[in-house]
Amino acid sequence: GRLEGRDVLVGSFRDITARLEAEQTARRLAGLVQGSGDAMVIVDTDGSVGHWNAAAERMFGYDAADIRALGLGVLVPPHLRDAQRALIEAVQATGRPRVVETVRLAKDGTPIDVSISASPVRNGAGRIVGVSGILRDIGAQKRLQAHLARTERLHSVGTLAAGLAHEVNNPLTWVLFHLESLRDELPGRLAAGPKRSSDQALLDDVAGALAGARRVSEITGNLQALEGRGARWTAPLALGEVMDAALSLTAHDLRLRARVDRDLPAVPSVLANDGQLCQVFVSLLMNAAQAIEEGAVEANRITLRCWAEGGEVVGEVAD
């Protein structure tokens, strides 16, 4: 342009340092998200997938286009879909992050144990516009936990073996005694003809054998529960019965050290794995036994009790 008859060049300068730094930060964050080993996904409030990183593609086998077309529901087993909706709704309603451990499905149908950290996504005005999720494959961690749990169970079984041998030997000797009596006396009694007194003696021997056999069955059944068969399954359990089973398995060690008092009333059922819950109380009882010296049974006491408290059921071992 011209100014006072002279040609001039007019320019303006704007400091864009902040913008460049913001763009650089955004690029770095995008690189971190894409390069992360954890699957990352962003879901808008309408349920559409806004972001799906490379780790998510590797973990589940769907690319971003697939997952946007199919929706996140394709990853969720049918029995967990209500829990998925509840998780997203809770984060949106409260604005607070949630962490859950659950299962998701890969494209080929393989179940994957995952930890999900879900957080709200807000716009510039602070309004929640979606939910972000970081999904980590915890399958190896779960397998290690299962291995450690089995190792602990095997250690407990080894510790209990001597006591259980004694517990089984007593009723087994009882069974053998009565069966041998039947073997020796039955031929003579049958030859002599039926008599009420001899008939009653035979019935007593049979009853004794059956009582001993039932005790052996009870002990081995408790041991099988402790071993943890069907460890992935849970069922409604009576807590008092589980605590009684643990007491049966540890009775030999406890009776040499302390009196055991039981206060196990009927309480609401708990949803748990039988073997794993029994293992908890076996461990507590064994710890109590190991902390008490033998020889002063009347001076020491171990108490088992359970009760309902609010919406919970509580089991306690005290020594």
C-alpha positions in Angstrom: 0.0 0.0 0.0 1.0 3.7 0.0 1.4 6.0 2.9 2.1 9.7 2.5 3.0 9.1 -1.1 5.4 6.3 -0.3 5.1 2.5 -1.1 4.9 0.6 2.2 4.6 -3.0 3.2 2.1 -3.6 6.0 2.3 -6.8 8.0 1.0 -8.2 11.2 2.6 -10.7 13.6 0.8 -13.2 15.8 2.4 -15.3 18.5 1.4 -18.9 17.6 3.8 -20.5 20.1 0.9 -21.8 22.3 -0.9 -23.2 19.3 2.1 -25.0 18.0 2.8 -26.4 21.5 -0.8 -27.5 21.7 -0.6 -29.2 18.3 2.6 -30.9 19.2 1.1 -32.1 22.5 -1.9 -33.4 20.6 0.3 -35.3 18.2 2.3 -36.8 21.0 -0.9 -37.8 22.8 -2.2 -39.3 19.6 1.0 -41.2 19.2 0.9 -42.5 22.7 -2.7 -43.7 22.2 -1.9 -45.4 19.0 1.3 -46.9 20.3 -0.1 -48.1 23.6 -0.1 -51.7 24.4 -3.6 -51.3 25.9 -6.7 -51.2 23.9 -8.3 -47.7 24.0 -11.8 -46.9 22.8 -14.1 -43.8 23.1 -17.8 -44.1 22.9 -20.1 -41.1 22.3 -23.3 -40.6 24.3 -25.3 -42.0 21.4 -23.3 -45.2 21.6 -21.2 -44.7 18.4 -17.5 -45.5 18.6 -15.4 -42.4 18.2 -11.9 -43.9 18.6 -10.4 -47.4 18.3 -6.6 -47.7 18.6 -4.2 -50.1 17.0 -3.9 -52.2 20.2 -7.6 -52.7 20.2 -7.4 -54.0 16.7 -4.6 -56.4 17.7 -6.4 -57.6 20.8 -9.9 -58.2 19.3 -9.3 -58.6 15.6 -11.7 -55.9 14.5 -10.4 -52.8 12.6 -11.8 -49.3 13.4 -14.3 -49.5 10.4 -15.6 -52.9 11.5 -16.2 -51.8 15.1 -17.9 -48.6 14.1 -20.2 -50.5 11.8 -20.9 -53.3 14.3 -20.8 -51.4 17.6 -19.1 -52.4 20.9 -21.9 -54.9 21.6 -20.1 -57.4 19.4 -17.4 -57.7 22.0 -19.7 -58.4 24.9 -20.9 -61.9 25.8 -24.7 -62.0 25.9 -24.9 -62.6 29.7 -22.7 -59.5 30.3 -24.5 -57.0 28.1 -26.6 -55.6 30.9 -23.5 -55.1 33.0 -21.8 -53.3 30.1 -24.7 -50.9 29.7 -24.8 -50.3 33.5 -21.0 -49.5 33.5 -21.4 -46.8 30.8 -24.5 -45.3 32.3 -22.8 -45.1 35.8 -19.8 -43.3 34.4 -22.0 -40.8 32.5 -24.3 -40.3 35.4 -21.7 -39.8 38.2 -18.8 -38.4 36.2 -16.5 -40.7 38.1 -14.2 -43.4 36.7 -14.9 -47.1 37.2 -12.6 -50.1 37.0 -14.0 -53.6 36.5 -12.6 -57.0 35.6 -14.8 -58.9 33.0 -14.7 -60.9 29.8 -14.8 -59.7 26.2 -14.9 -61.7 22.9 -12.4 -61.5 20.1 -13.5 -61.6 16.5 -13.0 -65.4 16.3 -15.1 -65.9 19.5 -12.2 -66.4 21.9 -13.0 -65.1 25.4 -10.5 -62.6 26.7 -10.2 -61.7 30.4 -9.8 -57.9 30.6 -9.6 -55.1 33.1 -11.6 -52.1 31.9 -10.9 -48.6 33.2 -13.8 -46.4 32.1 -13.7 -42.6 32.5 -15.9 -39.7 31.4 -15.0 -37.6 28.3 -15.9 -33.9 28.6 -16.1 -31.1 26.1 -14.6 -27.6 26.5 -17.7 -26.6 28.6 -17.2 -29.5 31.0 -20.2 -31.4 29.8 -19.9 -35.2 29.5 -20.0 -36.2 25.8 -18.8 -39.8 26.0 -16.9 -42.5 27.8 -13.3 -43.6 27.2 -12.2 -47.1 28.0 -8.8 -48.6 28.5 -8.9 -52.4 28.2 -6.0 -54.5 29.4 -5.6 -58.2 28.7 -5.2 -59.8 32.1 -5.4 -63.4 30.9 -1.8 -64.1 32.0 -2.4 -62.5 35.3 -5.5 -64.7 35.8 -3.7 -67.8 34.9 -0.9 -66.9 37.4 -3.4 -66.3 40.1 -5.1 -69.6 39.4 -1.7 -71.3 39.6 -0.8 -69.7 42.9 -4.2 -70.6 44.3 -3.8 -74.2 43.3 -0.3 -74.2 44.7 -1.7 -72.9 48.0 -4.4 -75.5 48.0 -1.8 -78.3 47.4 0.3 -76.9 50.2 -2.7 -77.0 52.5 -3.6 -80.5 51.4 0.0 -81.6 52.2 -0.2 -80.0 55.6 -3.5 -81.7 56.3 -2.5 -85.1 55.0 -1.2 -86.6 58.3 -4.3 -85.4 60.2 -6.6 -86.6 57.5 -5.0 -90.0 57.5 -5.7 -90.3 61.2 -9.3 -89.0 60.7 -10.0 -91.5 57.9 -8.2 -94.4 59.7 -10.5 -94.3 62.8 -13.9 -94.8 61.0 -12.2 -97.1 58.5 -11.1 -99.3 61.4 -14.6 -99.2 62.7 -16.0 -100.3 59.4 -13.5 -103.2 59.1 -14.2 -104.4 62.7 -18.0 -104.6 62.1 -17.6 -106.2 58.6 -15.2 -108.8 60.1 -17.7 -109.5 62.8 -20.4 -110.1 60.2 -18.0 -112.4 58.3 -17.2 -114.5 61.3 -20.6 -114.7 63.0 -23.1 -114.7 60.1 -22.6 -118.4 59.0 -23.1 -119.7 62.5 -26.1 -117.5 63.2 -27.8 -118.5 59.9 -27.2 -122.2 60.6 -28.7 -121.8 64.1 -31.9 -120.3 62.7 -33.3 -116.8 63.1 -33.2 -115.4 66.6 -34.2 -111.9 67.5 -31.1 -111.2 69.6 -28.7 -112.4 66.9 -30.7 -110.4 64.3 -30.3 -107.3 66.4 -26.6 -107.9 66.7 -26.3 -108.2 63.0 -28.2 -105.0 62.5 -25.9 -103.2 65.0 -22.9 -104.4 63.1 -24.4 -103.1 59.8 -25.3 -99.8 61.4 -21.8 -99.4 62.8 -20.2 -100.2 59.4 -22.5 -97.7 57.7 -21.8 -94.9 60.2 -18.0 -95.4 59.7 -18.4 -95.4 55.9 -20.4 -92.2 56.0 -17.7 -90.5 58.1 -15.1 -91.6 55.5 -17.3 -90.2 52.7 -17.7 -86.9 54.6 -14.0 -86.5 55.0 -13.1 -87.3 51.4 -16.0 -85.1 50.2 -14.6 -82.1 52.1 -11.1 -82.8 50.8 -12.4 -82.8 47.2 -14.2 -79.5 47.8 -10.9 -78.1 49.1 -9.1 -79.3 46.0 -11.2 -76.8 44.1 -12.9 -78.7 41.3 -14.9 -76.4 39.0 -12.9 -73.4 40.2 -14.5 -71.1 37.7 -18.0 -71.7 38.9 -19.9 -70.1 41.8 -23.2 -71.1 43.4 -25.3 -70.1 46.4 -23.7 -71.6 49.5 -24.6 -71.9 53.2 -21.7 -70.2 54.9 -22.1 -72.3 58.1 -21.8 -75.5 56.1 -18.7 -74.4 54.4 -17.1 -73.4 57.8 -18.1 -76.8 59.2 -16.4 -78.5 56.3 -13.2 -76.5 57.0 -13.5 -77.5 60.6 -13.8 -81.2 59.7 -10.6 -81.0 57.6 -8.6 -79.4 60.4 -10.2 -81.2 63.4 -7.1 -83.4 64.1 -4.8 -80.4 64.5 -7.2 -78.3 66.4 -8.3 -80.9 69.0 -4.7 -81.1 70.4 -4.5 -77.4 71.0 -7.8 -75.8 71.8 -11.5 -76.1 72.4 -13.6 -75.1 69.3 -16.8 -73.2 69.9 -19.3 -73.0 67.0 -21.9 -70.3 66.5 -23.1 -71.0 63.0 -26.8 -70.0 62.7 -28.7 -70.1 59.4 -27.9 -66.9 57.4 -28.7 -65.9 53.8 -26.8 -67.8 51.1 -23.6 -66.4 49.7 -22.6 -66.6 46.0 -19.1 -68.1 46.0 -16.9 -71.1 44.9 -17.2 -73.9 47.4 -13.6 -75.0 47.3 -12.1 -71.5 47.3 -14.3 -70.4 50.2 -13.5 -73.5 52.2 -9.8 -72.9 51.5 -10.1 -69.4 53.2 -11.4 -70.9 56.4 -9.0 -73.9 56.3 -6.1 -71.4 56.1 -7.5 -69.3 59.0 -8.0 -72.4 61.2 -4.6 -73.8 60.4 -3.0 -70.4 61.2 -4.9 -70.5 64.5 -3.7 -74.0 65.2 -0.1 -73.2 64.4 -0.2 -70.2 66.8 -1.2 -72.4 69.8 1.1 -74.8 71.5 -0.2 -78.4 72.1 -1.0 -79.7 75.5 -3.3 -76.9 77.1 -6.6 -77.6 75.3 -8.8 -76.4 78.1 -6.9 -73.1 78.4 -7.3 -72.2 74.7 -10.3 -71.5 72.6 -11.0 -71.1 68.9 -14.4 -69.7 67.9 -16.2 -70.0 64.5 -19.2 -67.8 64.0 -21.2 -66.3 61.2 -23.9 -63.7 61.1 -25.9 -61.4 58.7 -25.1 -57.7 58.9 -27.0 -55.3 56.7 -26.8 -56.7 53.2 -23.7 -58.8 53.9 -22.9 -62.1 55.5 -19.8 -62.3 57.8 -17.8 -65.3 58.8 -15.2 -65.1 61.5 -12.5 -67.3 63.0 -11.1 -66.1 66.3 -8.5 -67.6 68.7 
